[in-house]
Amino acid sequence: MNQLIAQLRIHSSELVKGATIFWTILLTIIVASYAIAYFAGVPDMFVVTNAPIIVFVAITAFRLVKEDLDYSIHLGLTRNQFAIGSMVYILGISVFFNLFHQIVLFIAATLQGTVLRDTLTFLSWSSILNNETSFFLDFGLDLLLTVLVGFLLFFLASLLNRFGQLALYLVALVFVVALIVPAVNQKLFQTVIDFYQGTNLLFVWGLVGAIILMPLLSFFTLQKASA
């Protein structure tokens, strides 16, 4: 347990600098977008702020295996302990980043129409689905996607550590082949359409199932990973 706590402390200390830089850049982009929209007279500018969070968590998850596995093993952690600690860490930063993101969007929505002109439109699930349940819908789906991508990149990093780059190429090949099979891509497309129309929540359950599956695959892969 002490080794696991030490691992999480190491991860957290490394996160502070990265998170500070990330949010400074993202908030600067938002402010700059307001300035451009206002001074250039753009009536409605579209801004995507949730995708960078997913990318940041994905990179962080990948680096956990690539940069911290060896040190954690030498610190005394077993591979399962390292995997569990990493999953908790990925889940924690996903919750924190997406919660802070929703706070930023709430402040922006409050200022628009009062202090600021209505110049920016932020991409959100409630706007995509034409549903005004705002916080819980946006936060919940963003969190699911962030955790899924984070767990997926952790698994891919585990494959890379265990089998080398060939494993990643094979996974990518299977993914591409699956998408070009008509039975698969048509089913996927229809599932997304049904979700968009609010008639089927299979998309959400698929995300939950994948989130459960990724840690199990990572545990299995890391059992004999080199360190």
MDAnalysis code that builds the backbone (N, CA, C; Angstrom):
import MDAnalysis as mda
import numpy as np

u = mda.Universe.empty(681, n_residues=227, atom_resindex=np.repeat(np.arange(227), 3), trajectory=True)
u.add_TopologyAttr("name", ["N", "CA", "C"] * 227)
u.add_TopologyAttr("resid", np.arange(1, 228))
u.add_TopologyAttr("resname", ["MET", "ASN", "GLN", "LEU", "ILE", "ALA", "GLN", "LEU", "ARG", "ILE", "HIS", "SER", "SER", "GLU", "LEU", "VAL", "LYS", "GLY", "ALA", "THR", "ILE", "PHE", "TRP", "THR", "ILE", "LEU", "LEU", "THR", "ILE", "ILE", "VAL", "ALA", "SER", "TYR", "ALA", "ILE", "ALA", "TYR", "PHE", "ALA", "GLY", "VAL", "PRO", "ASP", "MET", "PHE", "VAL", "VAL", "THR", "ASN", "ALA", "PRO", "ILE", "ILE", "VAL", "PHE", "VAL", "ALA", "ILE", "THR", "ALA", "PHE", "ARG", "LEU", "VAL", "LYS", "GLU", "ASP", "LEU", "ASP", "TYR", "SER", "ILE", "HIS", "LEU", "GLY", "LEU", "THR", "ARG", "ASN", "GLN", "PHE", "ALA", "ILE", "GLY", "SER", "MET", "VAL", "TYR", "ILE", "LEU", "GLY", "ILE", "SER", "VAL", "PHE", "PHE", "ASN", "LEU", "PHE", "HIS", "GLN", "ILE", "VAL", "LEU", "PHE", "ILE", "ALA", "ALA", "THR", "LEU", "GLN", "GLY", "THR", "VAL", "LEU", "ARG", "ASP", "THR", "LEU", "THR", "PHE", "LEU", "SER", "TRP", "SER", "SER", "ILE", "LEU", "ASN", "ASN", "GLU", "THR", "SER", "PHE", "PHE", "LEU", "ASP", "PHE", "GLY", "LEU", "ASP", "LEU", "LEU", "LEU", "THR", "VAL", "LEU", "VAL", "GLY", "PHE", "LEU", "LEU", "PHE", "PHE", "LEU", "ALA", "SER", "LEU", "LEU", "ASN", "ARG", "PHE", "GLY", "GLN", "LEU", "ALA", "LEU", "TYR", "LEU", "VAL", "ALA", "LEU", "VAL", "PHE", "VAL", "VAL", "ALA", "LEU", "ILE", "VAL", "PRO", "ALA", "VAL", "ASN", "GLN", "LYS", "LEU", "PHE", "GLN", "THR", "VAL", "ILE", "ASP", "PHE", "TYR", "GLN", "GLY", "THR", "ASN", "LEU", "LEU", "PHE", "VAL", "TRP", "GLY", "LEU", "VAL", "GLY", "ALA", "ILE", "ILE", "LEU", "MET", "PRO", "LEU", "LEU", "SER", "PHE", "PHE", "THR", "LEU", "GLN", "LYS", "ALA", "SER", "ALA"])
u.atoms.positions = np.array([
    [0.830, -1.216, 0.000],
    [0.000, 0.000, 0.000],
    [0.861, 1.261, 0.000],
    [1.950, 1.242, 0.809],
    [2.822, 2.417, 0.861],
    [3.457, 2.701, -0.496],
    [3.835, 1.611, -1.208],
    [4.418, 1.789, -2.534],
    [3.397, 2.381, -3.507],
    [2.142, 1.924, -3.375],
    [1.082, 2.429, -4.252],
    [0.833, 3.911, -4.008],
    [0.817, 4.310, -2.741],
    [0.639, 5.729, -2.397],
    [1.811, 6.546, -2.922],
    [3.020, 5.980, -2.813],
    [4.203, 6.673, -3.325],
    [4.111, 6.853, -4.835],
    [3.606, 5.825, -5.523],
    [3.445, 5.921, -6.974],
    [2.482, 7.043, -7.339],
    [1.338, 7.098, -6.638],
    [0.342, 8.130, -6.936],
    [0.895, 9.520, -6.627],
    [1.713, 9.634, -5.598],
    [2.327, 10.926, -5.268],
    [3.288, 11.360, -6.360],
    [4.051, 10.415, -6.878],
    [4.986, 10.729, -7.960],
    [4.213, 11.208, -9.192],
    [3.162, 10.480, -9.534],
    [2.340, 10.873, -10.683],
    [1.745, 12.265, -10.474],
    [1.251, 12.515, -9.249],
    [0.594, 13.793, -8.964],
    [1.577, 14.955, -9.048],
    [2.798, 14.745, -8.573],
    [3.792, 15.814, -8.623],
    [4.145, 16.153, -10.065],
    [4.173, 15.135, -10.926],
    [4.456, 15.371, -12.336],
    [3.280, 16.037, -13.038],
    [2.073, 15.789, -12.515],
    [0.869, 16.310, -13.163],
    [0.727, 17.818, -12.997],
    [1.180, 18.350, -11.859],
    [0.962, 19.762, -11.550],
    [1.483, 20.666, -12.656],
    [2.711, 20.437, -13.075],
    [3.306, 21.273, -14.110],
    [2.571, 21.119, -15.437],
    [2.300, 19.866, -15.806],
    [1.607, 19.619, -17.077],
    [0.210, 20.203, -17.091],
    [-0.527, 20.050, -15.983],
    [-1.887, 20.575, -15.901],
    [-1.886, 22.099, -15.945],
    [-0.912, 22.711, -15.268],
    [-0.822, 24.173, -15.270],
    [-0.601, 24.702, -16.683],
    [0.323, 24.078, -17.396],
    [0.599, 24.489, -18.779],
    [-0.624, 24.262, -19.656],
    [-1.264, 23.097, -19.495],
    [-2.426, 22.751, -20.317],
    [-3.548, 23.765, -20.146],
    [-3.923, 24.031, -18.895],
    [-5.061, 24.930, -18.663],
    [-4.720, 26.380, -18.993],
    [-3.462, 26.754, -18.832],
    [-3.052, 28.096, -19.229],
    [-3.233, 28.283, -20.732],
    [-2.805, 27.287, -21.503],
    [-2.941, 27.352, -22.962],
    [-4.405, 27.338, -23.371],
    [-5.195, 26.434, -22.761],
    [-6.604, 26.321, -23.152],
    [-7.389, 27.579, -22.807],
    [-7.160, 28.132, -21.620],
    [-7.852, 29.365, -21.228],
    [-7.411, 30.536, -22.096],
    [-6.128, 30.551, -22.481],
    [-5.636, 31.589, -23.377],
    [-6.323, 31.499, -24.734],
    [-6.510, 30.281, -25.230],
    [-7.195, 30.087, -26.508],
    [-8.632, 30.592, -26.433],
    [-9.307, 30.311, -25.309],
    [-10.696, 30.767, -25.144],
    [-10.766, 32.288, -25.141],
    [-9.873, 32.921, -24.363],
    [-9.851, 34.384, -24.292],
    [-9.507, 34.978, -25.660],
    [-8.523, 34.383, -26.332],
    [-8.138, 34.862, -27.665],
    [-9.286, 34.704, -28.659],
    [-10.041, 33.620, -28.532],
    [-11.183, 33.401, -29.416],
    [-12.253, 34.471, -29.205],
    [-12.477, 34.825, -27.932],
    [-13.407, 35.919, -27.647],
    [-12.918, 37.221, -28.288],
    [-11.625, 37.492, -28.139],
    [-11.068, 38.731, -28.686],
    [-11.181, 38.760, -30.207],
    [-10.854, 37.651, -30.856],
    [-10.944, 37.590, -32.321],
    [-12.379, 37.754, -32.776],
    [-13.292, 37.050, -32.104],
    [-14.709, 37.141, -32.484],
    [-15.249, 38.551, -32.298],
    [-14.803, 39.208, -31.231],
    [-15.314, 40.551, -30.938],
    [-14.747, 41.592, -31.894],
    [-13.420, 41.621, -32.029],
    [-12.797, 42.670, -32.833],
    [-12.943, 42.423, -34.334],
    [-13.059, 41.145, -34.724],
    [-13.242, 40.847, -36.148],
    [-14.704, 40.860, -36.546],
    [-15.580, 41.003, -35.551],
    [-17.003, 41.072, -35.842],
    [-17.613, 39.751, -36.269],
    [-16.990, 38.648, -35.810],
    [-17.536, 37.323, -36.135],
    [-18.771, 37.087, -35.270],
    [-19.935, 36.856, -35.859],
    [-21.168, 36.754, -35.073],
    [-21.230, 35.527, -34.187],
    [-20.633, 34.412, -34.606],
    [-20.716, 33.196, -33.805],
    [-19.539, 32.284, -34.138],
    [-18.590, 32.183, -33.215],
    [-17.403, 31.352, -33.432],
    [-17.552, 30.035, -32.686],
    [-17.209, 28.933, -33.358],
    [-17.338, 27.591, -32.793],
    [-16.017, 27.187, -32.151],
    [-16.060, 26.730, -30.890],
    [-14.848, 26.384, -30.153],
    [-14.991, 24.987, -29.546],
    [-13.962, 24.171, -29.729],
    [-13.939, 22.816, -29.162],
    [-12.954, 22.798, -27.996],
    [-13.439, 22.508, -26.804],
    [-12.579, 22.525, -25.622],
    [-12.487, 21.165, -24.922],
    [-13.375, 20.240, -25.248],
    [-13.319, 18.936, -24.570],
    [-12.316, 17.979, -25.221],
    [-12.125, 18.087, -26.530],
    [-11.183, 17.206, -27.225],
    [-9.749, 17.332, -26.692],
    [-9.239, 18.560, -26.426],
    [-7.882, 18.653, -25.871],
    [-7.720, 17.920, -24.544],
    [-8.774, 17.866, -23.744],
    [-8.704, 17.144, -22.477],
    [-8.508, 15.655, -22.729],
    [-9.252, 15.116, -23.682],
    [-9.121, 13.701, -24.020],
    [-7.706, 13.394, -24.506],
    [-7.167, 14.280, -25.335],
    [-5.803, 14.088, -25.853],
    [-4.787, 14.140, -24.709],
    [-4.943, 15.087, -23.794],
    [-4.002, 15.221, -22.671],
    [-4.008, 13.968, -21.812],
    [-5.200, 13.472, -21.466],
    [-5.300, 12.278, -20.635],
    [-4.739, 11.062, -21.371],
    [-4.987, 10.985, -22.686],
    [-4.476, 9.865, -23.476],
    [-2.949, 9.840, -23.459],
    [-2.327, 10.996, -23.668],
    [-0.862, 11.083, -23.648],
    [-0.322, 10.732, -22.265],
    [-0.987, 11.238, -21.232],
    [-0.574, 10.948, -19.859],
    [-0.645, 9.455, -19.571],
    [-1.732, 8.813, -20.004],
    [-1.908, 7.377, -19.770],
    [-0.839, 6.566, -20.493],
    [-0.520, 6.952, -21.704],
    [0.502, 6.239, -22.474],
    [1.873, 6.366, -21.815],
    [2.169, 7.547, -21.311],
    [3.475, 7.787, -20.692],
    [3.622, 7.051, -19.366],
    [2.514, 6.703, -18.716],
    [2.603, 5.982, -17.443],
    [3.376, 4.680, -17.619],
    [3.034, 3.946, -18.673],
    [3.717, 2.674, -18.927],
    [5.104, 2.914, -19.503],
    [5.184, 3.815, -20.456],
    [6.445, 4.032, -21.157],
    [7.536, 4.576, -20.248],
    [7.171, 5.465, -19.305],
    [8.182, 6.161, -18.516],
    [8.232, 5.740, -17.048],
    [7.119, 5.227, -16.508],
    [7.061, 4.992, -15.063],
    [7.012, 3.528, -14.655],
    [6.793, 2.607, -15.595],
    [6.669, 1.197, -15.215],
    [7.946, 0.671, -14.567],
    [9.083, 0.893, -15.232],
    [10.347, 0.383, -14.704],
    [10.619, 0.906, -13.294],
    [10.448, 2.201, -13.110],
    [10.729, 2.802, -11.802],
    [9.779, 2.260, -10.734],
    [8.506, 2.092, -11.106],
    [7.523, 1.597, -10.136],
    [7.832, 0.170, -9.709],
    [8.263, -0.670, -10.660],
    [8.625, -2.044, -10.326],
    [9.830, -2.062, -9.389],
    [10.821, -1.243, -9.687],
    [12.001, -1.160, -8.821],
    [11.660, -0.541, -7.461],
    [10.580, 0.219, -7.411],
    [10.139, 0.813, -6.153],
    [9.510, -0.236, -5.243],
    [9.131, -1.377, -5.840],
    [8.569, -2.462, -5.035],
    [7.150, -2.828, -5.395],
    [6.559, -2.145, -6.362],
    [5.197, -2.442, -6.767],
    [5.163, -3.680, -7.658],
    [4.120, -4.467, -7.513],
    [3.886, -5.532, -8.477],
    [3.263, -4.914, -9.722],
    [3.209, -5.681, -10.806],
    [2.620, -5.167, -12.042],
    [1.131, -4.898, -11.876],
    [0.451, -5.747, -11.097],
    [-0.973, -5.510, -10.848],
    [-1.189, -4.239, -10.028],
    [-0.327, -4.026, -9.039],
    [-0.433, -2.798, -8.239],
    [-0.187, -1.571, -9.107],
    [0.799, -1.667, -9.992],
    [1.077, -0.558, -10.902],
    [-0.130, -0.291, -11.797],
    [-0.739, -1.355, -12.321],
    [-1.900, -1.193, -13.199],
    [-3.074, -0.582, -12.444],
    [-3.325, -1.076, -11.227],
    [-4.433, -0.538, -10.426],
    [-4.195, 0.928, -10.102],
    [-2.973, 1.252, -9.648],
    [-2.656, 2.641, -9.336],
    [-2.786, 3.546, -10.538],
    [-2.377, 3.051, -11.695],
    [-2.455, 3.839, -12.923],
    [-3.901, 4.081, -13.327],
    [-4.746, 3.050, -13.196],
    [-6.160, 3.194, -13.537],
    [-6.841, 4.210, -12.621],
    [-6.505, 4.137, -11.327],
    [-7.061, 5.115, -10.374],
    [-6.607, 6.522, -10.740],
    [-5.355, 6.639, -11.112],
    [-4.790, 7.940, -11.493],
    [-5.468, 8.486, -12.746],
    [-5.619, 7.638, -13.763],
    [-6.277, 8.061, -15.009],
    [-7.716, 8.488, -14.728],
    [-8.412, 7.697, -13.918],
    [-9.795, 8.036, -13.565],
    [-9.845, 9.355, -12.802],
    [-8.901, 9.549, -11.871],
    [-8.888, 10.765, -11.061],
    [-8.670, 12.022, -11.886],
    [-7.667, 12.001, -12.778],
    [-7.407, 13.205, -13.577],
    [-8.521, 13.427, -14.593],
    [-9.171, 12.355, -15.031],
    [-10.301, 12.503, -15.957],
    [-11.456, 13.224, -15.275],
    [-11.742, 12.826, -14.036],
    [-12.814, 13.486, -13.275],
    [-12.458, 14.946, -13.023],
    [-11.215, 15.185, -12.565],
    [-10.797, 16.553, -12.235],
    [-10.833, 17.465, -13.458],
    [-10.253, 17.002, -14.569],
    [-10.180, 17.835, -15.761],
    [-11.564, 18.131, -16.321],
    [-12.421, 17.129, -16.366],
    [-13.755, 17.341, -16.926],
    [-14.642, 18.166, -16.001],
    [-14.453, 18.025, -14.701],
    [-15.208, 18.851, -13.767],
    [-14.777, 20.305, -13.882],
    [-13.470, 20.543, -13.942],
    [-12.968, 21.912, -14.107],
    [-13.417, 22.488, -15.454],
    [-13.459, 21.634, -16.471],
    [-13.918, 22.058, -17.791],
    [-15.359, 22.545, -17.734],
    [-16.211, 21.813, -17.013],
    [-17.608, 22.225, -16.885],
    [-17.739, 23.542, -16.122],
    [-16.853, 23.752, -15.147],
    [-16.864, 25.024, -14.410],
    [-16.497, 26.175, -15.340],
    [-15.491, 25.947, -16.192],
    [-15.080, 26.966, -17.169],
    [-16.225, 27.286, -18.114],
    [-16.918, 26.257, -18.603],
    [-18.039, 26.469, -19.519],
    [-19.186, 27.203, -18.816],
    [-19.397, 26.883, -17.538],
    [-20.461, 27.564, -16.778],
    [-20.147, 29.046, -16.628],
    [-18.879, 29.363, -16.315],
    [-18.481, 30.771, -16.181],
    [-18.630, 31.495, -17.511],
    [-18.216, 30.832, -18.605],
    [-18.336, 31.440, -19.925],
    [-19.798, 31.683, -20.282],
    [-20.668, 30.710, -19.985],
    [-22.091, 30.859, -20.288],
    [-22.720, 31.971, -19.456],
    [-22.238, 32.139, -18.214],
    [-22.756, 33.194, -17.342],
    [-22.344, 34.577, -17.836],
    [-21.083, 34.672, -18.296],
    [-20.582, 35.966, -18.763],
    [-21.176, 36.358, -20.116],
    [-21.423, 35.369, -20.956],
    [-22.002, 35.679, -22.270],
    [-23.440, 36.175, -22.106],
    [-23.706, 37.235, -22.775],
    [-25.031, 37.830, -22.672],
    [-25.126, 38.871, -21.587],
    [-24.102, 38.924, -20.696],
    [-24.088, 39.950, -19.646],
    [-22.852, 40.829, -19.841],
    [-21.698, 40.340, -19.377],
    [-20.467, 41.093, -19.544],
    [-19.966, 40.995, -20.982],
    [-20.057, 39.792, -21.568],
    [-19.577, 39.557, -22.918],
    [-20.740, 39.390, -23.882],
    [-20.451, 39.627, -25.149],
    [-21.440, 39.358, -26.174],
    [-21.501, 37.856, -26.439],
    [-22.639, 37.390, -26.967],
    [-22.770, 35.973, -27.317],
    [-22.000, 35.709, -28.599],
    [-20.701, 35.466, -28.455],
    [-19.856, 35.321, -29.644],
    [-19.288, 33.921, -29.822],
    [-19.239, 33.107, -28.763],
    [-18.651, 31.784, -28.857],
    [-19.693, 30.699, -28.627],
    [-19.580, 29.630, -29.394],
    [-20.400, 28.441, -29.193],
    [-19.470, 27.285, -28.865],
    [-19.592, 26.747, -27.658],
    [-18.736, 25.651, -27.220],
    [-19.380, 24.316, -27.574],
    [-18.572, 23.418, -28.129],
    [-19.073, 22.087, -28.447],
    [-19.446, 21.359, -27.156],
    [-20.665, 20.862, -27.086],
    [-21.111, 20.105, -25.920],
    [-22.098, 19.041, -26.383],
    [-22.236, 18.017, -25.576],
    [-23.164, 16.947, -25.938],
    [-24.604, 17.434, -25.927],
    [-24.934, 18.327, -24.996],
    [-26.300, 18.836, -24.948],
    [-26.638, 19.629, -26.202],
    [-25.641, 20.340, -26.769],
    [-25.897, 21.084, -28.004],
    [-25.982, 20.143, -29.200],
    [-25.156, 19.088, -29.210],
    [-25.197, 18.120, -30.299],
    [-26.519, 17.361, -30.307],
    [-26.969, 16.969, -29.110],
    [-28.184, 16.159, -28.995],
    [-29.435, 16.996, -28.808],
    [-29.268, 18.333, -28.849],
    [-30.407, 19.224, -28.633],
    [-31.121, 18.906, -27.324],
    [-30.327, 18.690, -26.287],
    [-30.851, 18.330, -24.977],
    [-30.285, 19.307, -23.960],
    [-31.134, 19.894, -23.147],
    [-30.689, 20.926, -22.222],
    [-30.446, 20.406, -20.805],
    [-30.131, 19.108, -20.663],
    [-29.810, 18.581, -19.340],
    [-28.372, 18.925, -18.945],
    [-27.748, 19.726, -19.756],
    [-26.433, 20.350, -19.588],
    [-25.420, 19.573, -18.756],
    [-25.241, 19.951, -17.493],
    [-24.084, 19.492, -16.726],
    [-23.949, 17.970, -16.697],
    [-24.978, 17.267, -16.255],
    [-24.863, 15.827, -16.065],
    [-24.643, 15.102, -17.386],
    [-25.300, 15.564, -18.447],
    [-25.117, 14.939, -19.752],
    [-23.726, 15.228, -20.292],
    [-23.334, 16.487, -20.310],
    [-22.029, 16.872, -20.848],
    [-20.886, 16.276, -20.029],
    [-20.981, 16.423, -18.716],
    [-19.925, 15.906, -17.845],
    [-19.833, 14.386, -17.936],
    [-20.986, 13.713, -17.905],
    [-20.997, 12.257, -17.922],
    [-20.411, 11.671, -19.194],
    [-20.835, 12.161, -20.356],
    [-20.346, 11.621, -21.618],
    [-18.887, 12.007, -21.866],
    [-18.515, 13.237, -21.529],
    [-17.107, 13.635, -21.662],
    [-16.221, 12.770, -20.776],
    [-16.703, 12.479, -19.560],
    [-15.936, 11.651, -18.637],
    [-15.787, 10.230, -19.165],
    [-16.869, 9.664, -19.687],
    [-16.807, 8.312, -20.240],
    [-15.803, 8.233, -21.383],
    [-15.860, 9.202, -22.291],
    [-14.934, 9.192, -23.428],
    [-13.488, 9.390, -22.979],
    [-13.283, 10.281, -22.030],
    [-11.930, 10.551, -21.547],
    [-11.327, 9.322, -20.879],
    [-12.115, 8.682, -20.005],
    [-11.635, 7.486, -19.317],
    [-11.375, 6.360, -20.313],
    [-12.299, 6.186, -21.274],
    [-12.129, 5.129, -22.273],
    [-10.840, 5.322, -23.067],
    [-10.613, 6.518, -23.575],
    [-9.415, 6.782, -24.374],
    [-8.165, 6.644, -23.510],
    [-8.238, 7.109, -22.259],
    [-7.106, 6.964, -21.354],
    [-6.774, 5.502, -21.093],
    [-7.800, 4.692, -20.783],
    [-7.584, 3.262, -20.551],
    [-7.089, 2.572, -21.826],
    [-7.627, 2.991, -22.981],
    [-7.205, 2.394, -24.247],
    [-5.726, 2.662, -24.516],
    [-5.281, 3.904, -24.308],
    [-3.871, 4.236, -24.541],
    [-2.962, 3.541, -23.533],
    [-3.464, 3.356, -22.311],
    [-2.691, 2.602, -21.324],
    [-2.518, 1.161, -21.795],
    [-3.576, 0.577, -22.329],
    [-3.506, -0.788, -22.853],
    [-2.560, -0.880, -24.039],
    [-2.639, 0.098, -24.944],
    [-1.742, 0.091, -26.105],
    [-0.287, 0.242, -25.677],
    [-0.048, 1.063, -24.670],
    [1.315, 1.207, -24.156],
    [1.793, -0.098, -23.523],
    [0.868, -0.827, -22.902],
    [1.203, -2.125, -22.324],
    [1.580, -3.117, -23.413],
    [0.828, -3.095, -24.512],
    [1.145, -3.953, -25.656],
    [2.524, -3.602, -26.227],
    [2.788, -2.318, -26.326],
    [4.080, -1.869, -26.854],
    [5.214, -2.345, -25.972],
    [5.022, -2.240, -24.664],
    [6.054, -2.658, -23.723],
    [6.267, -4.168, -23.757],
    [5.187, -4.909, -23.946],
    [5.267, -6.377, -23.898],
    [5.724, -6.981, -25.230],
    [5.166, -6.493, -26.338],
    [5.393, -7.150, -27.624],
    [6.113, -6.283, -28.655],
    [6.260, -4.984, -28.394],
    [6.898, -4.111, -29.367],
    [5.893, -3.479, -30.325],
    [6.397, -2.749, -31.308],
    [5.546, -1.982, -32.213],
    [4.648, -2.858, -33.087],
    [5.069, -4.089, -33.350],
    [4.266, -4.975, -34.197],
    [2.868, -5.167, -33.624],
    [2.763, -5.228, -32.302],
    [1.453, -5.406, -31.661],
    [0.530, -4.222, -31.949],
    [1.094, -3.012, -31.935],
    [0.283, -1.829, -32.222],
    [-0.181, -1.833, -33.673],
    [0.707, -2.247, -34.574],
    [0.336, -2.315, -35.986],
    [-0.788, -3.331, -36.208],
    [-0.728, -4.454, -35.497],
    [-1.766, -5.468, -35.640],
    [-3.107, -4.979, -35.099],
    [-3.062, -4.283, -33.974],
    [-4.295, -3.720, -33.405],
    [-4.903, -2.701, -34.360],
    [-4.063, -1.828, -34.917],
    [-4.542, -0.831, -35.878],
    [-5.128, -1.502, -37.112],
    [-4.490, -2.581, -37.572],
    [-4.977, -3.305, -38.749],
    [-6.342, -3.931, -38.477],
    [-6.486, -4.563, -37.318],
    [-7.776, -5.165, -36.946],
    [-8.860, -4.098, -36.870],
    [-8.519, -2.951, -36.300],
    [-9.477, -1.856, -36.157],
    [-9.926, -1.347, -37.528],
    [-8.982, -1.136, -38.431],
    [-9.303, -0.634, -39.766],
    [-10.132, -1.644, -40.541],
    [-9.721, -2.926, -40.488],
    [-10.466, -3.975, -41.194],
    [-11.897, -4.070, -40.671],
    [-12.056, -3.965, -39.333],
    [-13.392, -4.041, -38.748],
    [-14.276, -2.897, -39.222],
    [-13.678, -1.715, -39.359],
    [-14.469, -0.545, -39.760],
    [-14.898, -0.595, -41.223],
    [-14.118, -1.280, -42.071],
    [-14.480, -1.317, -43.489],
    [-15.415, -2.477, -43.810],
    [-15.646, -3.361, -42.832],
    [-16.623, -4.435, -43.033],
    [-18.023, -3.827, -42.946],
    [-18.834, -3.966, -43.991],
    [-20.167, -3.324, -44.021],
    [-21.025, -3.647, -42.806],
    [-21.022, -4.885, -42.356],
    [-21.864, -5.260, -41.219],
    [-21.472, -4.508, -39.954],
    [-20.175, -4.199, -39.826],
    [-19.690, -3.499, -38.639],
    [-19.945, -2.006, -38.733],
    [-19.510, -1.391, -39.849],
    [-19.652, 0.067, -39.936],
    [-21.109, 0.508, -40.025],
    [-21.964, -0.304, -40.637],
    [-23.376, 0.049, -40.702],
    [-24.027, -0.020, -39.327],
    [-23.663, -1.070, -38.562],
    [-24.190, -1.191, -37.209],
    [-23.713, -0.042, -36.339],
    [-22.428, 0.303, -36.465],
    [-21.878, 1.409, -35.683],
    [-22.553, 2.722, -36.049],
    [-22.720, 2.952, -37.353],
    [-23.361, 4.185, -37.813],
    [-24.797, 4.273, -37.305],
    [-25.519, 3.165, -37.362],
    [-26.905, 3.169, -36.911],
    [-27.005, 3.382, -35.408],
    [-26.042, 2.822, -34.665],
    [-26.024, 3.007, -33.215],
    [-25.817, 4.472, -32.853],
    [-24.902, 5.132, -33.563],
    [-24.651, 6.557, -33.323],
    [-25.875, 7.386, -33.677],
    [-26.530, 7.052, -34.788],
    [-27.748, 7.770, -35.196],
    [-28.845, 7.600, -34.155],
    [-29.031, 6.374, -33.680],
    [-30.066, 6.122, -32.667],
    [-29.769, 6.877, -31.381],
    [-28.493, 6.944, -31.014],
    [-28.108, 7.698, -29.828],
    [-28.390, 9.180, -30.023],
    [-28.042, 9.691, -31.204],
    [-28.276, 11.094, -31.524],
    [-29.769, 11.427, -31.445],
    [-30.602, 10.495, -31.864],
    [-32.049, 10.707, -31.853],
    [-32.670, 10.398, -30.499],
    [-31.859, 9.889, -29.582],
    [-32.351, 9.600, -28.244],
    [-33.205, 8.351, -28.153],
    [-33.080, 7.436, -29.119],
    [-33.912, 6.237, -29.132],
    [-33.177, 4.985, -28.659],
    [-31.860, 5.076, -28.470],
    [-31.091, 3.897, -28.086],
    [-29.840, 4.329, -27.332],
    [-29.644, 3.762, -26.138],
    [-28.480, 4.102, -25.318],
    [-27.379, 3.053, -25.438],
    [-27.435, 2.247, -26.512],
    [-26.427, 1.215, -26.712],
    [-25.023, 1.816, -26.813],
    [-24.923, 3.019, -27.356],
    [-23.636, 3.705, -27.477],
    [-23.013, 3.918, -26.105],
    [-23.823, 4.348, -25.146],
    [-23.318, 4.595, -23.794],
    [-22.903, 3.291, -23.132],
    [-23.740, 2.263, -23.268],
    [-23.402, 0.971, -22.678],
    [-22.153, 0.379, -23.328],
    [-21.956, 0.661, -24.605],
    [-20.741, 0.224, -25.282],
    [-19.512, 0.878, -24.682],
    [-19.618, 2.183, -24.373],
    [-18.506, 2.890, -23.728],
    [-18.202, 2.290, -22.358],
    [-19.257, 2.030, -21.588],
    [-19.077, 1.454, -20.246],
    [-18.424, 0.076, -20.336],
    [-18.902, -0.743, -21.283],
    [-18.326, -2.078, -21.454],
    [-16.857, -2.018, -21.830],
    [-16.512, -1.104, -22.732],
    [-15.112, -0.962, -23.150],
    [-14.246, -0.465, -21.994],
    [-14.790, 0.412, -21.165],
    [-14.053, 0.930, -20.006],
    [-13.746, -0.196, -19.020],
    [-14.670, -1.133, -18.874],
    [-14.440, -2.281, -17.991],
    [-13.434, -3.248, -18.611],
    [-13.492, -3.414, -19.922],
    [-12.640, -4.384, -20.611],
    [-11.173, -3.949, -20.655],
    [-10.912, -2.662, -20.894],
    [-9.544, -2.192, -21.080],
    [-8.630, -2.485, -19.885],
    [-9.057, -2.229, -18.626],
    [-8.171, -2.563, -17.498],
    [-7.872, -4.056, -17.408],
    [-8.867, -4.895, -17.701],
    [-8.649, -6.342, -17.647],
    [-7.595, -6.770, -18.660],
    [-7.683, -6.232, -19.870],
    [-6.680, -6.534, -20.893],
    [-5.303, -6.013, -20.489],
    [-5.286, -4.849, -19.847],
    [-4.006, -4.273, -19.410],
    [-3.366, -5.119, -18.320],
    [-4.178, -5.602, -17.353],
    [-3.652, -6.474, -16.301],
    [-3.010, -7.715, -16.914],
    [-3.715, -8.309, -17.870],
    [-3.219, -9.529, -18.507],
    [-1.928, -9.255, -19.277],
    [-1.881, -8.140, -19.991],
    [-0.713, -7.820, -20.815],
    [0.506, -7.518, -19.963],
    [0.313, -6.837, -18.833],
    [1.441, -6.417, -18.016],
    [1.998, -7.536, -17.123],
    [1.313, -8.667, -17.072],
    [1.769, -9.753, -16.220],
    [3.209, -10.149, -16.495],
    [3.573, -10.176, -17.780],
    [4.921, -10.594, -18.149],
    [5.673, -9.478, -18.875],
    [5.235, -8.251, -18.619],
    [5.903, -7.122, -19.249],
    [7.316, -6.980, -18.688],
    [8.212, -6.543, -19.533],
    [9.597, -6.376, -19.090],
    [9.721, -5.164, -18.193],
    [10.591, -5.230, -17.246],
    [10.846, -4.106, -16.342],
    [12.196, -4.300, -15.667],
])
